[in-house]
């Protein structure tokens, strides 16, 4: 029985391929979640300024910008599974290099290697699009978002736990859990796209090719601006909390774990309900407005209770946005184009994630920590105008997802 058949026979429950991809993404995101609260503090031990820390985050995304579309096209040609496993192995190698680094240069090299092999999320999105129908994708991407959220509960929590030992102990833990993710994908993840059955053009030709489509242009621009703004919020979190409230790795990790828990609640339990009520596009619009308000409150917070309260609308809005924006991107391409469309979108997202840390940390260093979140809030709100200009494509024929 094929993958689609297995899914069709299990409409009332999550199929085995989806369960495995969710677990793989979750375990991989645990490793990534460990790094987020730790890297700024770890880099400061090598004498890094906020701007240099922003460049460290950006180095990963710039490398991913080069690699993600290539990996997307390769997954069209050779299948999702081998490309996903390759990207996970690269992540393990980068964590090991990060843990044994003796200089700031080595930190940059480790981040670049992770970025060059870091197409796992792009491939996971294309995989889900392969095995789900259009009306099921919002829920499927909601669970993928929940895997993100769970990773950001366990990951930062582990960072806080292991940071009591040393700064490198959480990094070794990140390498270990990514090895587990690699083993899961190797042993249990079935293939979806047969060799040569999907469209596989040059990713650098794919970017302008998809960008000139009228219905895709505002959506891809919104995707870029959203992830750029989101990167400001996530990558400057540790320094913001440290400078304004005196947080260390432990407290930062635990607060980020709580933020991740909110994301799980929203993306696994609320997104599908909201989408059924108002549609994917309006869900994204609502999420952007709520996120803008939340991060503006974070920027203005002057006490820890106010800061923690402001993170509630910020996390709720982001939770609505994460699942709905990737669903809109997925609906914009045919099944055969998923690797190419997701690769092109992944490239723009990586560009946003590269610019965001430089923007956020540059603003933090020059104008103070509040300026990073204030400008991100403005950008979240501005993205609503791009989505208002987005016209969804016609519904696909019945035999297409």
C-alpha positions as CSV (number, residue, x, y, z in Angstrom):
1,X,0.0,0.0,0.0
2,X,1.3,3.5,-0.9
3,X,1.8,6.4,1.4
4,X,-1.3,8.1,0.1
5,X,-3.3,4.9,0.6
6,X,-2.0,4.5,4.1
7,X,-3.1,8.1,4.9
8,X,-6.5,7.5,3.3
9,X,-7.2,4.5,5.4
10,X,-6.4,6.4,8.6
11,X,-8.3,9.6,8.2
12,X,-9.3,9.6,11.8
13,X,-5.7,9.4,13.1
14,X,-2.2,10.5,12.3
15,X,-0.6,8.1,9.8
16,X,2.8,6.5,10.4
17,X,4.7,8.6,7.9
18,X,3.3,11.8,9.5
19,X,4.0,10.5,13.0
20,X,7.6,9.7,12.2
21,X,8.2,13.1,10.5
22,X,6.7,14.9,13.4
23,X,8.9,12.9,15.9
24,X,12.0,13.5,13.7
25,X,11.3,17.3,13.5
26,X,10.6,17.4,17.3
27,X,13.8,15.7,18.3
28,X,15.8,17.8,15.8
29,X,14.2,21.0,17.2
30,X,15.1,20.0,20.7
31,X,18.7,20.3,19.6
32,X,18.1,23.6,17.9
33,X,16.1,24.8,21.0
34,X,19.1,24.1,23.2
35,X,21.2,26.4,21.1
36,X,18.9,29.5,21.0
37,X,19.2,30.6,24.7
38,X,22.9,29.4,24.9
39,X,24.7,30.8,21.9
40,X,24.7,34.5,22.9
41,X,26.2,33.8,26.3
42,X,28.6,31.2,24.8
43,X,29.8,33.6,22.1
44,X,30.3,36.4,24.7
45,X,33.0,34.1,26.3
46,X,34.9,34.5,23.1
47,X,34.6,38.3,23.2
48,X,31.7,38.6,20.8
49,X,29.7,41.9,20.7
50,X,25.9,41.9,20.1
51,X,26.5,42.7,16.4
52,X,28.9,39.7,16.1
53,X,26.4,37.5,17.9
54,X,23.8,38.6,15.3
55,X,26.3,37.7,12.6
56,X,26.7,34.2,14.2
57,X,22.9,33.6,13.9
58,X,22.9,35.1,10.4
59,X,25.8,32.9,9.2
60,X,23.6,29.8,9.7
61,X,20.8,31.4,7.7
62,X,23.0,32.7,4.9
63,X,24.4,29.2,4.4
64,X,20.9,27.8,4.5
65,X,19.9,30.4,1.9
66,X,22.4,28.8,-0.5
67,X,21.6,25.2,0.4
68,X,17.8,25.1,1.1
69,X,16.6,25.5,-2.5
70,X,19.3,23.1,-3.7
71,X,18.2,20.5,-1.1
72,X,14.5,21.1,-2.1
73,X,15.2,20.4,-5.8
74,X,17.4,17.4,-4.8
75,X,14.5,16.0,-2.8
76,X,12.3,16.3,-5.9
77,X,14.8,14.2,-7.8
78,X,16.2,11.7,-5.3
79,X,13.4,11.7,-2.6
80,X,12.7,13.4,0.7
81,X,14.2,10.7,3.0
82,X,17.9,10.7,1.9
83,X,18.1,14.5,1.8
84,X,16.5,14.8,5.2
85,X,19.0,12.2,6.7
86,X,21.9,14.1,5.1
87,X,20.8,17.4,6.6
88,X,20.5,15.8,10.1
89,X,24.0,14.3,9.9
90,X,25.4,17.8,9.0
91,X,23.6,19.2,12.0
92,X,25.3,16.7,14.3
93,X,28.7,17.5,12.9
94,X,28.1,21.2,13.4
95,X,27.2,20.8,17.1
96,X,30.3,18.8,17.7
97,X,32.4,21.5,16.1
98,X,30.6,24.1,18.2
99,X,31.3,22.2,21.5
100,X,35.1,21.9,20.8
101,X,35.6,25.4,19.3
102,X,38.6,27.3,20.6
103,X,37.9,30.6,18.8
104,X,35.2,32.8,17.4
105,X,36.2,31.7,13.9
106,X,35.4,28.1,14.8
107,X,32.0,29.2,16.0
108,X,31.3,30.7,12.6
109,X,32.6,27.6,10.7
110,X,30.3,25.4,12.8
111,X,27.3,27.6,12.1
112,X,28.0,27.7,8.4
113,X,28.2,23.9,8.2
114,X,24.9,23.6,10.1
115,X,23.3,26.0,7.6
116,X,24.7,24.2,4.5
117,X,23.1,21.0,5.6
118,X,20.1,22.6,7.3
119,X,17.3,21.8,4.9
120,X,15.5,19.5,7.3
121,X,12.5,21.7,7.9
122,X,12.0,22.6,4.2
123,X,12.1,18.9,3.4
124,X,9.7,18.1,6.2
125,X,7.2,20.6,4.9
126,X,7.4,19.2,1.4
127,X,7.0,15.7,2.8
128,X,3.8,16.6,4.6
129,X,2.5,18.2,1.4
130,X,3.2,14.9,-0.4
131,X,1.0,12.9,1.9
132,X,-1.9,15.2,2.8
133,X,-4.9,16.5,1.0
134,X,-5.4,20.3,0.8
135,X,-8.1,20.4,3.5
136,X,-5.9,18.4,5.9
137,X,-2.8,20.5,5.6
138,X,-3.7,23.2,8.1
139,X,-4.1,20.6,10.7
140,X,-0.9,18.7,9.6
141,X,1.1,21.9,9.6
142,X,-0.4,22.8,12.9
143,X,1.0,19.6,14.3
144,X,4.4,20.4,12.7
145,X,4.2,23.7,14.4
146,X,3.5,21.8,17.6
147,X,6.6,19.8,17.0
148,X,8.4,23.2,16.9
149,X,6.8,24.2,20.1
150,X,7.6,21.0,21.9
151,X,11.2,21.3,20.7
152,X,11.3,24.8,22.1
153,X,9.9,23.5,25.4
154,X,12.3,20.6,25.9
155,X,15.3,22.3,24.2
156,X,15.6,25.5,26.2
157,X,14.7,23.6,29.3
158,X,17.6,21.2,28.7
159,X,19.8,24.2,28.0
160,X,18.9,25.6,31.4
161,X,19.4,22.3,33.1
162,X,22.8,21.4,31.5
163,X,24.1,25.0,31.7
164,X,24.6,24.3,35.5
165,X,27.4,22.0,34.4
166,X,29.1,24.1,31.7
167,X,28.3,26.1,28.5
168,X,29.4,23.2,26.3
169,X,27.3,20.5,28.1
170,X,24.0,21.7,26.5
171,X,25.7,21.6,23.1
172,X,26.8,18.0,23.5
173,X,23.2,17.3,24.5
174,X,22.0,18.9,21.3
175,X,24.4,16.7,19.3
176,X,23.1,13.6,21.1
177,X,19.4,14.3,20.5
178,X,20.1,15.1,16.8
179,X,21.8,11.7,16.5
180,X,18.5,10.2,17.8
181,X,16.5,12.2,15.1
182,X,18.9,10.9,12.4
183,X,18.4,7.3,13.6
184,X,14.6,7.7,13.6
185,X,14.6,9.0,10.0
186,X,16.9,6.2,8.9
187,X,15.0,3.4,10.5
188,X,11.3,4.4,10.2
189,X,10.7,7.1,7.7
190,X,9.3,5.8,4.3
191,X,9.9,7.6,1.0
192,X,7.1,9.6,-0.7
193,X,8.5,10.9,-4.1
194,X,9.8,8.3,-6.5
195,X,13.0,9.0,-8.3
196,X,12.5,11.3,-11.2
197,X,8.7,11.6,-10.7
198,X,8.7,15.2,-9.5
199,X,9.7,18.5,-11.0
200,X,13.3,19.3,-10.3
201,X,14.6,22.5,-11.8
202,X,17.6,24.6,-10.8
203,X,16.6,26.3,-7.5
204,X,18.1,29.6,-8.6
205,X,15.8,29.4,-11.7
206,X,13.0,28.4,-9.4
207,X,13.2,31.5,-7.3
208,X,12.5,34.0,-10.1
209,X,10.1,31.5,-11.8
210,X,7.8,31.3,-8.8
211,X,8.3,34.9,-7.8
212,X,6.8,36.3,-11.1
213,X,3.5,34.4,-10.5
214,X,1.0,37.1,-9.4
215,X,-0.6,35.1,-6.7
216,X,2.7,34.0,-5.2
217,X,4.6,37.3,-5.1
218,X,2.8,39.0,-2.1
219,X,2.7,35.7,-0.2
220,X,6.4,35.1,-0.6
221,X,7.2,38.7,0.3
222,X,5.0,38.3,3.4
223,X,6.8,35.0,4.2
224,X,10.1,36.8,4.0
225,X,9.1,39.8,6.2
226,X,7.4,37.5,8.7
227,X,10.4,35.3,9.3
228,X,12.7,38.3,9.3
229,X,10.7,39.8,12.1
230,X,10.3,36.5,14.0
231,X,14.1,36.1,13.8
232,X,14.6,39.4,15.5
233,X,12.4,38.2,18.4
234,X,13.9,34.8,18.9
235,X,17.6,35.6,18.4
236,X,17.7,38.8,20.6
237,X,15.6,37.2,23.4
238,X,18.6,36.1,25.5
239,X,20.4,39.5,25.3
240,X,17.2,41.4,25.8
241,X,16.3,39.4,28.9
242,X,19.9,39.6,30.2
243,X,20.3,43.3,29.8
244,X,16.9,44.4,30.9
245,X,16.2,41.9,33.7
246,X,19.5,40.2,34.5
247,X,18.6,36.8,33.1
248,X,21.2,34.1,32.7
249,X,21.2,30.9,30.5
250,X,19.1,29.0,33.1
251,X,16.3,31.6,33.5
252,X,16.3,32.4,29.7
253,X,16.0,28.7,28.9
254,X,13.1,28.2,31.3
255,X,11.2,31.3,30.0
256,X,11.7,30.1,26.4
257,X,10.4,26.7,27.5
258,X,7.2,28.3,28.7
259,X,7.0,30.3,25.5
260,X,7.3,27.0,23.6
261,X,4.5,25.4,25.7
262,X,2.2,28.2,24.7
263,X,3.1,27.5,21.0
264,X,2.1,23.9,21.4
265,X,-1.3,24.8,22.9
266,X,-2.0,27.2,20.1
267,X,-0.7,25.2,17.1
268,X,-2.0,21.8,18.2
269,X,-5.3,22.7,19.8
270,X,-6.4,26.1,18.5
271,X,-5.1,26.7,14.9
272,X,-7.4,24.1,13.2
273,X,-10.4,25.4,15.1
274,X,-9.7,29.0,14.0
275,X,-9.0,27.9,10.4
276,X,-12.3,26.1,10.2
277,X,-14.1,29.2,11.5
278,X,-12.4,32.0,9.5
279,X,-10.1,30.4,6.9
280,X,-6.3,30.2,6.7
281,X,-5.8,33.7,5.3
282,X,-7.8,35.4,8.0
283,X,-6.1,33.2,10.6
284,X,-2.8,34.6,9.5
285,X,-4.0,38.2,9.5
286,X,-5.3,37.7,13.1
287,X,-2.0,36.2,14.1
288,X,0.0,39.0,12.7
289,X,-2.0,41.7,14.5
290,X,-1.9,39.8,17.8
291,X,1.9,39.2,17.5
292,X,2.5,42.8,16.7
293,X,0.7,43.9,19.8
294,X,2.4,41.3,22.0
295,X,6.0,42.1,20.9
296,X,5.3,45.8,21.3
297,X,4.3,45.1,24.9
298,X,7.5,43.1,25.3
299,X,9.5,46.1,24.1
300,X,7.8,48.4,26.6
301,X,8.0,46.0,29.6
302,X,9.8,47.3,32.6
303,X,9.3,44.5,35.1
304,X,9.6,40.7,34.9
305,X,5.8,40.2,35.5
306,X,5.0,42.6,32.7
307,X,7.5,40.9,30.4
308,X,6.0,37.5,31.1
309,X,2.5,38.7,30.5
310,X,3.5,40.4,27.2
311,X,4.8,37.1,26.0
312,X,1.3,35.6,26.1
313,X,-0.1,37.5,23.1
314,X,3.3,37.4,21.4
315,X,3.3,33.6,21.6
316,X,-0.4,33.3,20.7
317,X,0.0,35.4,17.6
318,X,3.2,33.6,16.5
319,X,1.4,30.3,17.0
320,X,-1.4,31.3,14.6
321,X,1.1,32.6,12.1
322,X,3.5,29.7,11.9
323,X,1.0,27.1,10.8
324,X,-1.1,29.3,8.6
325,X,1.7,30.9,6.6
326,X,3.3,27.6,5.6
327,X,-0.1,26.2,4.8
328,X,-0.7,29.1,2.4
329,X,2.7,28.5,0.7
330,X,1.9,24.8,0.4
331,X,-1.5,25.5,-1.3
332,X,0.2,27.8,-3.8
333,X,1.9,25.0,-5.7
334,X,0.9,21.6,-7.2
335,X,2.0,18.3,-5.6
336,X,4.8,17.9,-8.2
337,X,6.1,21.4,-7.5
338,X,6.2,21.1,-3.7
339,X,10.0,20.6,-3.5
340,X,10.6,23.6,-5.8
341,X,8.1,25.9,-4.1
342,X,9.1,25.0,-0.6
343,X,12.8,25.4,-1.6
344,X,12.2,28.8,-3.0
345,X,10.1,29.8,0.1
346,X,12.9,28.3,2.3
347,X,15.4,30.5,0.5
348,X,13.4,33.6,1.3
349,X,12.8,32.5,4.8
350,X,16.5,31.9,5.3
351,X,17.2,35.4,3.9
352,X,14.8,36.8,6.4
353,X,16.4,34.8,9.2
354,X,19.8,36.2,8.2
355,X,18.7,39.8,8.1
356,X,16.6,39.6,11.3
357,X,19.5,38.8,13.7
358,X,21.7,41.5,12.1
359,X,18.8,44.0,12.3
360,X,17.8,43.0,15.9
361,X,21.3,42.9,17.4
362,X,22.4,46.0,15.5
363,X,19.4,47.9,16.9
364,X,20.0,46.4,20.4
365,X,23.7,47.5,20.4
366,X,23.0,51.0,18.9
367,X,19.6,52.0,20.3
368,X,19.0,49.7,23.3
369,X,17.3,46.4,23.7
370,X,13.8,47.7,23.4
371,X,14.3,49.0,19.9
372,X,14.7,45.5,18.4
373,X,11.2,44.3,19.5
374,X,9.6,47.7,18.7
375,X,10.7,47.6,15.1
376,X,9.8,43.9,14.8
377,X,6.3,44.7,16.0
378,X,5.9,47.3,13.3
379,X,7.1,44.8,10.7
380,X,4.6,42.2,11.9
381,X,1.8,44.7,11.5
382,X,3.1,45.8,8.1
383,X,3.0,42.2,6.8
384,X,-0.8,42.3,7.1
385,X,-1.0,44.6,4.1
386,X,0.9,42.1,2.0
387,X,-1.5,39.3,3.0
388,X,-4.5,41.5,2.2
389,X,-3.1,41.8,-1.3
390,X,-2.7,38.0,-1.6
391,X,-5.1,36.2,-4.0
392,X,-5.2,32.4,-3.4
393,X,-4.9,30.3,-6.5
394,X,-7.9,28.3,-7.9
395,X,-8.7,25.1,-6.0
396,X,-6.8,22.1,-7.5
397,X,-8.5,19.2,-9.3
398,X,-9.8,16.5,-7.1
399,X,-7.0,14.1,-7.8
400,X,-4.4,16.6,-6.6
401,X,-3.6,17.4,-3.0
